[in-house]
Amino acid sequence: MAPNTENMPTSSSADTRPGPARVNNEGMGKNTIDPARTRTDRKEGFYVEAPSRASLVTATLRRGCCGCPPVRHVRNAPSFQHIPHITIGYRVGFSLRHCLASLFTFHNESINIWSHLLGTMYVFSVLVSFLRLERLHPNVDPIEYKAILTFLLSAVACLSFSTCYHTFGCMSERAFKFLLRMDLVGIALLIWGSYVPGIHYAFVCFPRWQSLYQTITFLLLLLGLGGAAFTDTHCPRQSLFRTLTFAFLVGFGLVPSLHWCLLVPAHIRSIFLDNLLGMFLAYGVGFFFWSSRFPERLFESKKGAAFSFDLLFSSHQLWHLCIFFAVYTWLEGILEFHHALHDLGCVVLRADGD
């Protein structure tokens, strides 16, 4: 006996059975949930669970905008781009034009890019005013002028190299590795550039110590540049060596800092200690986030989660903010030391002398 098909639903009839409302999107090859039809309707006697906030964000990212390809899940990104505990928001195989357009889209590098792009603009504006001799004492001498200039140029280099790495590193593996090395070189330059004016002003009244510390920090710069340029960016052991090298370069700053505290009077220490401690605190907190991968390590994105740290407040983003805060704090401290030196002179600074 032939089956009775008179009352059987056809493929074009509406599906009113309980469960998620579905629509066949052309070209996608499978049914997907239609948010417009997803609702709770007690009168019609069925319940449909609304999509989570994270799933809606992910769906928006997948569509792409500003002419850019959609971003990808970590499963669809090449291994060289993988960021531990970050699962979504990857730009894969972007062209130069797409990378520039992605400045105005949202992905897992957006905050990294803009935090240091805006930082570059700020430091560059300070550099321009510095070249015009603004904010400087009228009696500034060439040596201290060059010391401050070294710090400003190193900060511009570090922040701009970082911006380029996070903007264009998704183009290819070759671009990624080259720009990563430039990013690491920028970090080494900033560490050394921070030492130059600090040691100049801290020991300007103690020339023997000044020469010794400037020589040591220059040798440390060579060590940092070697670690940045000649270590394998994807070898865990060499990455650990590079991380410890940078930590040592920053940590060495405690030696001249403590020495300076022993050389100058207490009332002089109290003037400049806030900026010095602020810089070390910012670097220390930033290094903690960078090395620990906190908070995304503990709160890794999961399907259906209301919030994840893939796009906002990840460890690297917090590291970037700490770096900029350290640069800003140290710049203000240098300028304060600059004016105090010309106002007080070495007679006051050497009160508990060499």
C-alpha positions as CSV (number, residue, x, y, z in Angstrom):
1,M,0.0,0.0,0.0
2,A,1.3,3.4,-0.9
3,P,1.9,5.8,2.0
4,N,-0.6,8.6,2.5
5,T,1.3,11.8,1.8
6,E,-1.6,14.1,1.8
7,N,-1.0,15.5,5.3
8,M,2.8,15.2,5.3
9,P,4.8,18.5,5.6
10,T,6.7,19.5,2.5
11,S,10.2,21.1,2.5
12,S,8.7,24.5,2.0
13,S,6.3,24.3,4.9
14,A,7.1,26.2,8.1
15,D,8.7,24.2,10.9
16,T,6.6,24.8,14.1
17,R,8.0,22.0,16.2
18,P,9.5,22.8,19.5
19,G,13.3,23.6,19.3
20,P,15.5,26.3,17.9
21,A,14.1,28.2,14.9
22,R,16.3,27.4,11.9
23,V,16.8,28.9,8.5
24,N,18.7,27.5,5.5
25,N,21.2,30.2,4.6
26,E,22.1,30.0,0.9
27,G,25.7,29.1,0.3
28,M,26.4,28.0,3.8
29,G,25.4,24.4,3.2
30,K,23.8,23.9,6.6
31,N,21.0,25.2,8.9
32,T,21.9,27.9,11.3
33,I,19.9,29.6,14.1
34,D,18.0,32.7,13.0
35,P,18.3,35.2,15.9
36,A,15.3,37.1,14.6
37,R,13.0,34.0,15.2
38,T,14.7,32.9,18.4
39,R,12.3,33.7,21.3
40,T,10.2,32.4,24.1
41,D,6.6,32.2,23.1
42,R,4.4,30.8,25.9
43,K,1.2,31.4,23.9
44,E,2.3,29.1,21.1
45,G,3.5,26.6,23.6
46,F,7.3,26.3,22.8
47,Y,10.5,27.6,24.2
48,V,13.7,28.5,22.3
49,E,16.9,29.3,24.1
50,A,18.4,32.7,23.0
51,P,21.9,32.7,21.7
52,S,24.6,33.8,24.2
53,R,26.3,37.2,23.9
54,A,29.6,35.6,23.0
55,S,28.0,33.6,20.1
56,L,26.5,36.8,18.7
57,V,29.9,38.6,18.9
58,T,31.6,35.6,17.2
59,A,28.9,35.6,14.5
60,T,29.5,39.3,13.9
61,L,33.3,38.8,13.7
62,R,32.9,36.0,11.2
63,R,31.1,38.3,8.7
64,G,34.0,40.7,8.4
65,C,33.7,44.4,7.6
66,C,35.5,47.3,5.9
67,G,36.3,45.0,3.0
68,C,38.3,42.7,5.3
69,P,38.0,38.9,5.2
70,P,36.3,37.4,8.3
71,V,38.4,36.6,11.3
72,R,39.0,33.0,12.2
73,H,38.9,30.6,15.1
74,V,42.3,29.4,16.3
75,R,41.6,26.0,14.6
76,N,41.6,27.8,11.3
77,A,44.7,29.9,11.9
78,P,48.3,28.9,11.1
79,S,50.3,27.7,14.0
80,F,52.7,30.6,14.0
81,Q,49.9,32.9,14.8
82,H,48.5,30.9,17.7
83,I,48.3,32.9,21.0
84,P,48.0,30.6,24.1
85,H,44.4,30.6,25.5
86,I,43.1,33.0,22.8
87,T,40.6,31.1,20.6
88,I,38.8,33.7,18.3
89,G,39.5,36.9,16.4
90,Y,42.4,35.7,14.2
91,R,43.2,37.6,11.0
92,V,44.5,35.0,8.5
93,G,46.4,35.8,5.3
94,F,45.5,39.4,5.2
95,S,46.9,41.6,2.4
96,L,48.6,45.0,3.2
97,R,45.3,46.7,2.3
98,H,43.3,44.4,4.5
99,C,45.7,44.9,7.4
100,L,45.3,48.7,7.2
101,A,41.5,48.3,6.9
102,S,41.5,46.1,10.0
103,L,42.6,49.1,12.1
104,F,38.9,50.0,12.0
105,T,37.6,46.5,12.7
106,F,37.5,44.5,16.0
107,H,39.7,41.4,16.4
108,N,42.1,40.0,19.0
109,E,44.9,42.5,18.0
110,S,42.8,45.6,18.0
111,I,43.6,46.8,21.5
112,N,47.3,45.8,21.1
113,I,47.5,48.0,17.9
114,W,45.6,51.0,19.2
115,S,47.2,51.2,22.6
116,H,50.7,51.5,21.1
117,L,49.6,53.5,18.0
118,L,48.1,56.2,20.3
119,G,51.2,55.9,22.5
120,T,53.4,56.5,19.5
121,M,51.4,59.6,18.5
122,Y,51.7,60.9,22.1
123,V,55.5,60.4,22.4
124,F,56.1,61.8,18.9
125,S,54.2,64.9,19.8
126,V,56.4,65.3,22.9
127,L,59.4,64.7,20.7
128,V,58.3,67.5,18.3
129,S,57.9,69.9,21.3
130,F,61.3,68.8,22.6
131,L,63.0,69.6,19.3
132,R,61.5,73.1,19.6
133,L,63.1,73.3,23.1
134,E,59.7,73.5,24.8
135,R,59.4,72.2,28.4
136,L,63.2,72.5,28.8
137,H,65.3,74.8,30.9
138,P,66.8,77.7,28.9
139,N,70.3,76.5,30.0
140,V,70.0,72.9,28.8
141,D,73.4,71.6,27.7
142,P,74.0,69.4,24.6
143,I,74.8,66.2,26.6
144,E,71.5,66.2,28.6
145,Y,69.7,67.2,25.5
146,K,71.0,64.1,23.7
147,A,70.2,62.0,26.7
148,I,66.5,63.0,26.7
149,L,66.4,62.7,22.9
150,T,67.7,59.1,23.2
151,F,64.9,58.2,25.5
152,L,62.2,59.8,23.3
153,L,63.6,58.1,20.1
154,S,63.8,54.7,21.8
155,A,60.2,55.1,23.0
156,V,58.9,56.0,19.5
157,A,60.9,53.0,18.1
158,C,59.5,50.6,20.6
159,L,55.9,51.7,20.4
160,S,55.9,52.0,16.6
161,F,57.7,48.6,16.0
162,S,55.1,47.0,18.3
163,T,52.2,48.7,16.4
164,C,53.6,47.4,13.0
165,Y,54.1,43.9,14.4
166,H,50.5,43.6,15.7
167,T,49.1,45.3,12.5
168,F,50.9,43.4,9.8
169,G,52.1,40.2,11.4
170,C,49.1,38.3,10.0
171,M,50.2,38.8,6.4
172,S,52.5,35.7,6.3
173,E,54.9,33.7,8.4
174,R,57.9,35.6,7.0
175,A,56.3,38.9,7.9
176,F,55.3,37.7,11.3
177,K,58.9,36.5,12.2
178,F,60.6,39.7,10.9
179,L,58.2,42.0,12.7
180,L,58.4,40.0,15.9
181,R,62.1,40.5,15.9
182,M,61.7,44.2,15.3
183,D,59.2,44.3,18.2
184,L,61.8,42.6,20.4
185,V,64.5,45.0,19.2
186,G,62.2,47.9,20.1
187,I,61.9,46.5,23.7
188,A,65.7,46.3,24.1
189,L,66.0,49.9,22.7
190,L,63.4,51.2,25.1
191,I,65.1,49.6,28.1
192,W,68.5,51.1,27.2
193,G,66.9,54.4,26.2
194,S,65.3,54.6,29.7
195,Y,68.7,54.1,31.3
196,V,70.5,56.9,29.4
197,P,68.8,60.0,30.8
198,G,68.1,58.4,34.2
199,I,71.8,57.6,34.8
200,H,72.8,61.0,33.3
201,Y,70.7,63.0,35.8
202,A,71.2,60.6,38.8
203,F,75.0,60.7,38.6
204,V,75.6,64.0,36.8
205,C,77.3,65.2,40.0
206,F,79.2,61.9,40.3
207,P,81.0,61.6,36.9
208,R,82.9,58.5,37.7
209,W,79.8,56.5,38.5
210,Q,78.0,58.0,35.6
211,S,80.6,56.8,33.1
212,L,80.6,53.3,34.7
213,Y,76.9,52.8,34.6
214,Q,76.5,54.2,31.1
215,T,79.1,51.7,29.9
216,I,77.4,48.8,31.7
217,T,74.0,49.6,30.3
218,F,75.4,49.9,26.8
219,L,76.8,46.4,27.1
220,L,73.4,45.3,28.4
221,L,71.8,46.8,25.2
222,L,74.1,44.6,23.1
223,L,73.0,41.6,25.1
224,G,69.3,42.5,24.6
225,L,69.8,43.1,20.9
226,G,71.5,39.8,20.5
227,G,68.7,38.0,22.3
228,A,66.1,39.7,20.0
229,A,67.9,39.2,16.7
230,F,69.5,35.8,17.0
231,T,67.2,33.6,19.1
232,D,64.5,31.4,17.6
233,T,61.2,33.0,18.0
234,H,59.4,29.6,18.3
235,C,61.8,27.6,20.4
236,P,60.5,27.5,24.0
237,R,63.9,27.3,25.6
238,Q,65.3,30.2,23.6
239,S,62.1,32.2,24.2
240,L,62.6,31.6,28.0
241,F,66.2,32.8,27.6
242,R,65.1,35.9,25.9
243,T,62.4,36.6,28.5
244,L,64.9,36.2,31.3
245,T,67.3,38.4,29.5
246,F,64.8,41.3,29.3
247,A,63.8,40.7,32.9
248,F,67.5,41.0,33.9
249,L,67.9,44.2,31.8
250,V,65.1,45.9,33.7
251,G,66.0,44.4,37.1
252,F,69.5,45.7,36.8
253,G,68.0,49.2,37.1
254,L,67.6,48.6,40.9
255,V,71.4,48.7,41.3
256,P,72.0,52.3,40.1
257,S,68.7,53.3,41.7
258,L,69.7,52.1,45.2
259,H,73.2,53.5,44.7
260,W,71.7,56.9,43.9
261,C,69.5,56.7,47.0
262,L,72.7,56.3,49.1
263,L,74.5,59.2,47.4
264,V,71.8,62.0,47.6
265,P,70.1,63.7,50.6
266,A,66.7,62.4,51.8
267,H,64.8,65.4,50.6
268,I,66.2,65.0,47.1
269,R,65.2,61.3,47.1
270,S,61.6,62.2,48.1
271,I,61.2,64.4,45.0
272,F,62.0,61.9,42.4
273,L,61.3,58.5,44.0
274,D,57.6,58.5,43.0
275,N,58.3,58.5,39.2
276,L,61.1,56.0,39.6
277,L,59.0,53.6,41.6
278,G,56.0,54.2,39.3
279,M,58.1,53.1,36.3
280,F,59.4,50.0,38.0
281,L,55.9,49.1,39.2
282,A,54.5,49.5,35.7
283,Y,57.2,47.3,34.2
284,G,56.8,44.7,37.0
285,V,53.0,44.5,36.7
286,G,53.3,44.4,32.9
287,F,55.9,41.6,33.0
288,F,53.6,39.6,35.3
289,F,50.8,39.8,32.8
290,W,53.0,39.0,29.9
291,S,54.7,36.0,31.4
292,S,51.7,34.5,33.3
293,R,49.1,34.8,30.5
294,F,46.7,36.0,33.2
295,P,43.7,36.4,33.0
296,E,42.9,34.3,29.9
297,R,44.9,31.3,31.2
298,L,42.3,30.9,34.0
299,F,39.3,32.0,32.1
300,E,39.8,30.5,28.7
301,S,36.9,31.1,26.2
302,K,34.3,28.3,26.2
303,K,31.3,27.8,23.9
304,G,28.3,29.6,25.2
305,A,30.3,31.8,27.7
306,A,28.9,35.3,28.3
307,F,32.4,36.8,28.2
308,S,35.9,35.8,27.4
309,F,39.3,37.5,27.3
310,D,39.9,36.8,23.6
311,L,39.2,40.3,22.5
312,L,39.3,42.5,25.6
313,F,41.6,42.6,28.7
314,S,43.9,39.8,27.7
315,S,47.4,39.7,29.2
316,H,49.1,41.2,26.2
317,Q,46.7,44.1,26.1
318,L,47.4,44.8,29.8
319,W,51.1,44.5,29.1
320,H,50.8,47.1,26.4
321,L,49.0,49.5,28.7
322,C,51.7,49.0,31.4
323,I,54.4,49.8,28.9
324,F,52.8,53.1,27.9
325,F,52.2,54.0,31.6
326,A,55.9,53.3,32.3
327,V,57.0,55.5,29.4
328,Y,54.7,58.3,30.4
329,T,55.8,58.2,34.1
330,W,59.5,58.1,33.4
331,L,59.2,60.9,30.9
332,E,57.6,63.1,33.5
333,G,60.3,62.1,36.0
334,I,63.1,62.9,33.6
335,L,61.7,66.4,32.9
336,E,61.3,67.0,36.7
337,F,64.9,65.9,37.3
338,H,66.0,68.1,34.5
339,H,64.5,71.3,35.9
340,A,65.6,70.4,39.5
341,L,69.2,70.0,38.4
342,H,69.2,73.5,36.9
343,D,67.4,75.0,39.9
344,L,69.3,73.3,42.7
345,G,72.7,72.5,41.2
346,C,75.3,69.9,42.3
347,V,76.0,71.6,45.6
348,V,72.6,70.5,46.9
349,L,72.6,67.1,45.1
350,R,76.0,66.3,46.5
351,A,75.2,67.3,50.1
352,D,75.9,63.8,51.3
353,G,78.6,63.6,48.6
354,D,80.8,61.2,46.8
